[in-house]
């Protein structure tokens, strides 16, 4: 985990609409942060700028001691869990969890170990060979969260209003990584 700092963070779209107005925010290392507000107030836009999925118009984002404004998303150590889960429908739960690790060209034994650890934390062990269409909404969301855990990211952000983590796996999940939730 690492400290996250927004310094006068702004987002202005090409049509001149100013979505984010100079946010100054410090999220301490290990701190749990929740962003709340009405629909359309740029919660997801702010999280997308943190993750590098949205360009920053002004100000800066720091992760640890590094300004990451121009750093590629994959180099920021941030994972996003989208409201629609963004699972690959033709892949099993195991394959969905392993996908990012395979792209990183990690050894198969390490991939298998990290997938098993994430599955255990999120109570997905019995579901590893199922396809996304065979999962409940809560199970699918836990798989999406698992993709963030399996990569051992610095921080994770969710654009879901109500993460569906079971009461027994939520404490283990929270200790695995901090979650920023926009609702």
N, C-alpha and C positions, 0 to 999 in steps of 0.2 A: 504494500500500500504506500501511497505518497500523498503529500499535501497537494491540494488543487486550489489555484488562485485565479479568479477572474479580475482583471484590472481594466476598468472602463470598457468592458466588452460591449460591442455593438454589432447589430446586423441590420443592414439596409438592403432591400431588394432592388433590382434594376428599375422597377417602376417608381422608386423613391420612397416606398413604404418602409418606415423604420420600425422593425419588429422588436429589437432589443435596444434599450436605451441606456448604455453606459453602466452595466452591472459591475459592482465591486463586491466581491465575495471571497471569503477564505474558508475552505473546508480542510480542517486539520487532519493529519495522518490518523487513520483509524476512526474518524468521525462518521456518523451516519447522518445523511442529509436527505430531506424530503422537500421537493419543490411542489407547491400547490397553487392553484389559481383557476380561473374560469377558462373555458374552451377558447382557444385563439390568442392566449396571452403570451405565447412564445416559450412555453416550458420545454416542449420537445425540440424546438429550434435551438435553445440554449444547450440542451444535452447533446444535440447533434454537432454543435460547434465544439463542445468538449471532446467528443469522440473523433472529430475530424471529418464528419460526414456532411458538414455544411461549412461554407467559407465564412471567415470572420471579416467583417467590414472595418472594424476599428477596435482598438484596445488589444489586450493580450490574454492568452490562457497559459498558465504555468502548471506543469505537473512535476512535482518535486522541485528541483532547481532549474528546470529547463523550460524555456518558452517554446510552445508546440504549435503556434499558429500555422506554420508552413510544413509541419511534420505529417507524413502520411498516416492515415488511420491505423494501419497495422503496426506502426512504430510508437504509438502513444500508450499502449498498455491499458486501453479502455475497451470494454465489451458492451454492446448494446443488446438489450432484449426487447424486441419490438412487440407492440400490442397484438399483431397478427401472428406472432411466433416465428414466422419466416423459416419453417422447417422444410427440408427437401422431401416432397411427398413420395418419391421413389426409393428413398433410403430408410433403413431401419433406424430405430432409436440409437442403437450402437453406432451406426454409420454417421448419423447426424452429429452425435457427440464427438466422433473422431475426425470429422471433416477438416476442421481448422488445423488440427494437429498434423494431419497428413500433408496439408499444404505447407506446413513448416518443415516438412521432411524429417520428422523425428523418428527414431527407431520404433518398430512395431511393438516391441515389449513395453516401451515407455508409453506409447499411445494407449495400449491395452490397460496398463496400470492406471493412467489418469482417467480413462473412461470409467473403469470400475470404481474408482474413488468417488467420482462425481455421481455415478449411479447410486452408490450407497448413501451419500449425503442426501440425495433427493428422493430416496425410496423408489428408484426406477429399475432396480436389479431384475425384477420379474418381467419387465417390459422391453428389455434390450433388443429382442428380436421382432418386435412389432413395428408396423408402418405407422406414420402419423395418423392416417385415417382410422386406425384401430384404437386410438387414444381418446380419452375424455379431454375436455378443454383444459382442466387443471393439470392433467398428465402432460399434455402438449406444452403447456407453459413451463412446467418443470424441466422438460427437455431443452427448451430454449434457454432457461436459466443455466442448465447444465453445460451448455456450450460455452457460457461465460466462465463457469467454474473450472472446466477442464483445461482452459488455457491459462489458468492461474494469473488472471489479469490484475492490474493495479486497482482498477475500479470497474464497477459495472453500473449501467444505467438502464432503467426500464421505462418504457413509455406507456405502461399499462396502469390503469387507474386502480386495480385491485389485484395484486399478484396472488395467484392461487397456490400458495405453498401450504402443505398440510401442517397442522400444529406441531407434529413431531419432527418434521424436517426443517421448519423455519429457523429454529435456533442454530442448527448445524450449518444451514445455508448462510445465515448472517455472519457466522464466524469465518466462513470461507472467503467472503469478500464483502465490501460495503456496497450498498445498493442506493442509487439515486432514483427516486420514483417521481415521475411527473403525473399529476392527477388533476 
